[in-house]
Amino acid sequence: MFGKKFKIFDLLGFKVSVDVSWILIAILIAWFMSMELFPNRIAGLSGGTYWLMGILGAAAFFGSIVFHELCHSLVARHFGIPMKGITLFIFGGVAEMDREPPTAKAEFYMAAAGPASSLFLSLAFHVLALSMVPLWPAAGTVLRYLSSINLLLAGFNLIFAFPLDGGRILRAALWGWSGNLKMATRVSSQIGSAFGSFLVFLGVFRVIVTGSLAAGLWPALIGIFLRSAARGGYQNLLMRRALEGEVVGRFMNPDPVTVQASLSLEDLVNQYVYRYHHKFYPITDNGQLTGCVSTREIKEVPKENWPQKTVGEIARQCGRAATVSVHTDAMEALSLMKRTGESRLMVTEGSRLLGIVSLKDLLSFLSLRIELEEG
């Protein structure tokens, strides 16, 4: 879902990060508030005041999204669901879960916490606005906007379209009624995908009617994102079900390609990289893992020095992000690959290399199992 992320702070034990796409939307929203929204709501203020209102309004708006996602995360923690953190991105924010909620009740309360938090903020900002308008009209204007935008956020999220909160509430209801999470996810995902298609159609229709690309671009982009997220949510469930109870040891190659520290870089490239097409190689000595080498380290050495330089001279320590144990859950390994961008993980026991598990092997198993079970 995300591109490059940057951690900005920790909040009650949750890591809050921003996706690079968020930077663009934050600037655009601050500009829109400063140049369009607030000048139309309250006239006669200086340009600097409008910019201050816009920046503070945008900051409070994104703070509201963080609060919304934090409430999801706190309820998830209460039900024992591991959370990777909160990420702000171009379409808002998301609380990232490591696995599905354990029960329909947990799903319901976790989903409902988001809209409830936005309704609370809407009421709080409304009360503050009433007291501030007579004393400081500019602040009151910002607070009234924040009240209305949080009310809109709550209403939009209550639409029964997965993965919106309303869609998750629907999934919880279907799950609780039928006891079948797979069916509940399929139905709510189909509704979410259909709603996404409607938003895309609405965006295109607005462009045709108004002749303005800007008028339809945003709903169309949100619709595309919702369609993708709805389908991805169902596929993720199928993946988790397919890998449920499976461990890395089942998929690993127990006879991986390894290299020696004494090997020259020229031989490494010609005899290994060009032959096996892997981007990194474990370095072993009598079965013991002593380090790793990748094309990234090779590229840092001038080509004319490759015959003289050895693998041991450019080797690096193998970090935890590249290693798992033979008993590691297969879904956990897949999630690790997704987070780190590594397509191959080393399976170790202490310092001994047992094998390598690849993304290709995991996906091949997933494809076959889903095809057979869905068929």
N, C-alpha and C positions, 0 to 999 in steps of 0.2 A: 504493500500500500504506500509505503513512504520511500522518499529519497534519503538524502543525507540529513541526519538529525544532530542537533546540538542541545546538550543538557544545559538548562539555565538555573535550576535550583531544586532542592528537595523540599517536599511539603508533606508533613506527617508520615514520613517514611516512604513516600512515593516520589519517584524521579520525574520531574516535569521537563519535557524537552520541546523544542520547536523544529519542525521540518523546514527545509529551505523555502518551500512554497509559501509558508506562513509569512515570511518577511515581505513578499510582494503584496499579499492581501492586507497586511497590517499598514503598509505605507498607503495603499489605495484607500482604505477605510478612513485613515486619519486625514488624508487629502479631501475625500468626499465630505466628511463632517465639517472640516474647516472652511471649504470653499463653496459648498452647496447647502448642506443640511442646516447647520446652525445659523448662517446668515439669512436663510428663509424663515427661520423660526423666531429670531429676535434681531431686530435691525438696530443700526446706529452704533455698533461696537467697532473697536479698532481691529485691524488685520491681525495684530499680535494676539489679541484676546480670542479671536476666532480660532487661531492656530492652537492656542493653549487649550481651548475647549475641545478641539478636535483630537489633540494628542491624549488629553485626559479621558475623553469619551471613548476613544479606541482602546486605551489601556484598561479601562473599567469593563468594556465589552468583553475583551479577551480574558480579563479576570473572572468575569461571570461564567465564561465557558470552562475555565479551570475549576471553578467552584462546582459547576454542574458535573464535570467528570470526576472530581474528587469525591462527591457524594456517591457516585457509582462505585468508586474504588473502595470507599469505607465500608459500604454494605457488602461488597465482594469479599473484603478481608474478614468481615464478621462471619461469613459462610465458609471461610477457609479456602477461597479461590485465589491462587497466586496471581499477582498483578505485576506486569513488567513496568508500568508507569503510565503517565499521561502525556500525550503528544498533541501539540497544536499544529494544524496544517491548513491548507488553503480553504477547506470546506468546514473548518471549525475545530473540533477536538475529539479525541477518542481515548478511552481508558483501555489499555491493552491487556487482555487476559491470556494466561498461558494454557487454559483449558476451559471446557464448557462448565456452566454451573452444575452442581451435583443434583439439584432437584428443581422441579417446576416452581416451588415456593421461593427458592433462592433466586431464580431467574426473574420472577415477578417483582420481588422487593428491590433487586438490583436495578431493574429497568425503570421502575416507578420512582426511584430516588432522584433520577435526573430531572424529569419534568417538575417534580415536587420542589426541588431546589430552585429551579428557574421561577416558579410561581412565588416562592418565598422572596427571592430577590426582587421580583417585580413589585410585590407589595411593599418591601422595605424601601426601595427607591422611590416609590410613589409617596409614601409617608414623608420621607426626607425632602422630596420636591415641594410638597405642600408647605413645609416650614421654611424652605429656602427661597422660594419665589419672591416673597415680599422683601426679604433682606438682601438677597444677591440673585437677581434675575438670571444672570448667565449660568450660575451653578444650578439653579432650579431648572433651567432649560435642558442642561445636560442630564440631570437626574430624571426628568420626565421621559427623555428619550431612552435612557437605560431601563426604565420601568416598562416602556412599551416594547422594547426589543427583547427583553427577557420573557414577557408575556407571549410574544410571537415565537420565541425559541421553544417555550413550553408547548404551545399549540402545534407547531410543526413536528416536534418530536413525538407527539401523541398520535400522529397518523399511523394507522395499522399497516406499516410497510417496513419489513425487516430490511436493514439492521437498525432502523430508527427505534427509539424506545417503545413507541406504540406497537411496532412489529414484534419486539421482544416480549411485550406484555401479551400480545396475541399468541405468540409461540408458547409462553408459559401456560396460558389458558388451555390451548390445544393439548399440550403435553400433560397437564394435570388431568384433563378429561379423558384422554386416550391412553396415557402411560407410554406413548410412543414418541420419543424425541425426534427420531428421523422423519416421521410423517409431519410432525408439528413444524420442523425446520423447513421441510420441502414446501409446505403450504404457505408459510409466512414469507419464505424467500421468493416464491412465485408472485405473491402480492407485491412485495418490494420491487421486484423486477418490472412488474406491470406499471407500478407507480413511477418508477424511473423512466420508463418509456413514455408515459403521459407527460412528464416534465420536459423530455426532449421534444415531443410533438408540440407542447405549449411554447417552448422557446422558438422553434422554427416558425410556428404560426405568428408569434409576435413580431418576428423579423419581417415576415411577408406583409403583415398588416401595417406595421409602423414604418417599414423601410430602414429601421435602425438595428444594426447588428448588436449594439449594446443592450437593447431592450430584451433580446431573447437569449443572449449568450449565457448569462448566469444560470437561469433555470435549466437550460440544456446541459451545461456542465455538471450541475448537481444531479440531473437525471442520469447522465452517463455514469457518474460515480456511484449512485445508488444501485443502478443495474449491476454494475461490476461487483459491488460489495455484497449485494443480495446473493448473487450466484456464487461468489467466493465463500460466503458464509456456509452455504450448503455443501460446497465441495470440501471445505475444511472439516466439516462434521464427518463426511464420508471418509476423508483421510484419517481422521482420528479413530474412527470405528475400524477401519481396515488395519491400522497399525496397533490397535489396542492389544496389550499383552505381549507384543513382540519386542524382542531385545536386539541390540546391535549385533550380538554374536551370530544371529541367524543370517545376516546379510553381508558380513565382512568377508573380505578376501584374505585368507590366512597366509597367503604367500605373496605379499606385496613387493613391488619393485623398490629396492633400497639402494643407496650408494655408500661408498666409503669416503672417509674424510681425506684420504690421500689422492683421490681422483682429481685430475686437472679439470678446470672449467671447460676447456676445449673438448675433452672427452665426455664430460657431463652433457654438454649441448648436443654433440654429434651422436653419442651412443645411447643417450637416455631421453633428452627432451624431444629431439626430432624423431625418435623411434616410438616412444610411448605416449607422447603428446600431453604429459601431465605438467602442471605449472609448479608443483612443489614435490620434493622427495625427502623421505626420512633418511637420516644418516645413522647407520648402525655399526656396532662393533661387537661381534659374537652375539647377536640377537638383542643387545642392549641399545636403546634409543639414546644417541648422544647429541642430536641436534636436528635441524631442518635446513633445507636450502630451497629457494624458489627462484623463479625467473626474475622476480623483483630484485633480489640480491645480485644475480648475474648481470643484469642490465647496468648496475652501478659500476661495474668494472669495465674499463676500455677493452674493446675486442682484441687489440694487439697484445694485451696482457693475459688473455685466457690460457695460453699454453703454459705459462709459468705459475699462475695462481691455482691454488688447490681449493677443493670444496671446504676443507676444514678452516681455511683462512677467512671465508665469508659466511660461515655457518652461523645460525642464530639458534637461540633456545626455542624449543617448541612450547608455545603458550597453551594455557588451558583451553583457549577457544578452538584449538585444533586437535584436541585429544578427548577421548571418551573411554569408558570402561566397557568390557564385554557385556556387562549386565545393564548398561544404560538403555532406557526406554527408547525405542526407535523414533517415536514422535518427538521426544526431547532432542534427539540427534538431528532430526529434520529441522526443528526450530532453531537449533544452534547454527546449522548451515545457513538458514535464512538470515539470521542476525549478523553473522560474520562475513557472509559472502563466500565462504569456503565450500567447494564442491566435494571435497574428500576430507575425512576425519581419520586420525590415527587411533586405533584401538590398543590401549596399553594396560599393563598390569605392573604397577610400580614403574620401573624404568625399562621394562621389557616390552618390545613391540610385538603384539599378537596378530595384527592385521590392519587392514584399511577398509572403511566403509565409504561408499561413494553415493552421491546424490542420484546418479544414473540407476544404480541397483535398487535404491529405495523407491524411486518413481516407477521403475518397471514392475516391481511387486505391487505397488499401489494400483497401477493401471489394470493389471490382470485381475486383482482381487475385486476391485470395484466393478469391472466389466462382468465378472462371473456372478457376483452377488446381486448386482442391479438387473442383470439379464434374467 
